[in-house]
Amino acid sequence: MPENNDELSRWFAAEVQPHEPALRAWLRSQFPQLPDPDDLVQETFARVLRARERGEVRTARALLFTTARHLAIDWARRNRLVAFEPITETEASPVYDEGRGVAESAAHRQELEILTHAIQSLPDRCRQVLTLRKIYGLSQKEIAAQLGISEHTVEVQVANGMRRCTEYLARHGLP
């Protein structure tokens, strides 16, 4: 049975609003590339309220953080700052393009070195999963089977690796 607005407002004030500062701090720490977490927080609140209206909320804090995490990951996917493409054929790679100027080739080589350092700076499992996914082009399912981990773990490790590489590249002046 749907709640009336007063009951819903009381529930929201007691169960959701107290977690807002922690949610904002968590979003800033986990997703520093978010330009402004306010929109994401508001969308999270709206989705949690809709879930409550349907009677699907057991633990408001857990639902709040999980919803915000999913929204932030969706935002990051839509606004990728670094696009990794599988490197499977080196012949087609622009690195070996002999028609390039010396300065352009040197700059490209330097960017590749920074990217290599970014990948090497990752924790072992994260680096392994990201390399299999983005360099060798394996699917999440193939990686999970090969490493004996769940597909969800693969997804999380790829997301963490991409975020960390993006941060590393940004610290070194690359988009």
C-alpha positions in Angstrom: 0.0 0.0 0.0 1.5 3.4 -1.0 2.4 5.8 1.8 1.0 9.2 2.0 3.3 12.2 1.5 3.7 13.0 5.2 4.9 9.4 6.0 7.2 9.4 3.0 8.6 12.8 4.0 9.2 11.6 7.6 10.9 8.4 6.3 13.1 10.4 3.9 14.1 12.9 6.6 14.9 10.1 9.1 16.4 7.4 6.9 17.9 9.1 3.9 18.9 12.8 4.5 21.2 12.0 7.4 23.5 10.1 4.9 23.7 13.0 2.4 27.1 14.4 3.7 28.7 10.9 3.7 27.3 10.2 0.3 28.7 13.4 -1.2 32.1 12.8 0.4 32.1 9.2 -0.8 31.2 10.3 -4.4 34.0 12.9 -4.4 36.5 10.3 -3.2 35.5 7.4 -5.5 34.6 9.5 -8.5 36.8 12.6 -8.5 36.1 13.2 -12.2 32.5 14.0 -11.5 32.2 17.7 -12.3 29.4 18.3 -9.8 27.9 15.5 -7.7 24.7 17.5 -6.9 22.8 16.2 -9.9 23.8 12.7 -9.2 22.8 13.0 -5.5 19.4 14.4 -6.5 18.8 11.6 -9.0 19.8 9.1 -6.4 17.3 10.6 -3.9 14.6 10.5 -6.6 15.3 6.8 -7.3 15.4 5.9 -3.6 12.0 7.6 -3.1 10.5 5.8 -6.1 11.8 2.5 -4.7 10.3 3.3 -1.2 6.9 4.2 -2.9 7.0 0.7 -4.4 7.9 -0.7 -1.0 11.3 -2.1 -2.1 13.6 -0.5 0.5 15.0 -2.6 3.3 18.1 -0.6 4.2 18.0 3.0 3.0 21.7 3.7 3.4 22.7 0.6 1.4 20.2 1.5 -1.4 21.4 5.1 -1.4 25.1 4.3 -1.9 24.4 1.4 -4.3 22.2 3.6 -6.5 24.7 6.5 -6.4 27.5 4.1 -7.4 25.5 2.8 -10.3 24.6 6.3 -11.5 28.2 7.4 -11.2 29.5 4.4 -13.2 26.9 5.1 -15.8 28.0 8.7 -16.0 31.6 7.7 -16.3 30.8 5.3 -19.1 28.9 8.0 -21.0 31.7 10.5 -20.4 34.8 8.5 -20.9 37.9 10.6 -20.7 40.2 7.9 -22.0 39.3 5.6 -24.8 41.2 2.4 -24.8 40.9 0.3 -27.9 42.3 -3.3 -28.1 45.7 -3.5 -29.6 45.6 -6.6 -31.7 47.3 -5.7 -34.9 50.5 -3.7 -34.6 50.8 -3.2 -38.4 47.8 -0.9 -38.4 49.1 1.0 -35.4 49.8 4.7 -35.9 53.0 4.3 -33.8 54.7 2.7 -36.8 53.5 5.3 -39.2 56.7 6.4 -41.0 54.9 9.4 -42.5 54.8 11.2 -39.2 57.0 14.1 -38.3 59.7 13.7 -35.7 58.0 15.9 -33.1 54.7 14.2 -33.6 56.2 10.7 -33.3 58.1 11.7 -30.2 55.0 13.1 -28.5 53.1 10.0 -29.4 55.8 7.8 -28.0 55.9 9.8 -24.8 52.1 9.4 -24.5 52.4 5.7 -24.9 55.1 5.6 -22.2 52.9 7.5 -19.8 50.0 5.1 -20.6 52.3 2.2 -20.0 53.4 3.6 -16.6 49.7 4.2 -15.7 48.9 0.6 -16.4 52.0 -0.7 -14.6 51.1 1.4 -11.5 47.9 -0.6 -11.1 47.6 -3.4 -8.5 48.5 -6.8 -9.9 44.9 -8.2 -10.3 43.6 -4.9 -11.6 46.4 -4.6 -14.2 46.0 -8.2 -15.3 42.2 -7.8 -15.8 42.5 -4.5 -17.6 45.2 -5.8 -19.9 43.2 -8.8 -20.8 40.1 -6.7 -21.5 41.5 -3.6 -23.2 44.8 -4.8 -24.8 43.9 -8.4 -25.7 40.2 -7.7 -26.2 38.9 -10.7 -24.2 35.3 -10.6 -23.0 34.4 -10.3 -19.3 33.2 -13.9 -19.4 36.5 -15.1 -21.0 38.6 -13.2 -18.4 36.5 -14.5 -15.5 36.9 -18.1 -16.7 40.6 -17.7 -17.4 41.4 -16.1 -14.0 38.8 -18.1 -11.9 36.9 -15.0 -10.7 33.4 -13.7 -11.2 32.3 -11.6 -14.1 31.3 -8.9 -11.5 34.9 -8.9 -10.2 36.1 -8.4 -13.8 33.7 -5.5 -14.3 34.8 -3.9 -11.0 38.5 -4.3 -11.7 38.1 -2.9 -15.2 36.2 0.1 -13.9 38.8 0.7 -11.1 41.7 0.3 -13.6 40.1 2.8 -16.0 39.5 5.3 -13.2 43.0 5.0 -11.9 44.6 5.2 -15.4 42.4 8.3 -16.1 43.6 9.9 -12.9 47.2 9.0 -13.7 47.0 10.5 -17.2 45.4 13.6 -15.9 48.2 14.1 -13.4 50.6 13.9 -16.3 48.7 16.5 -18.4 46.9 14.1 -20.8 43.2 14.2 -21.4 
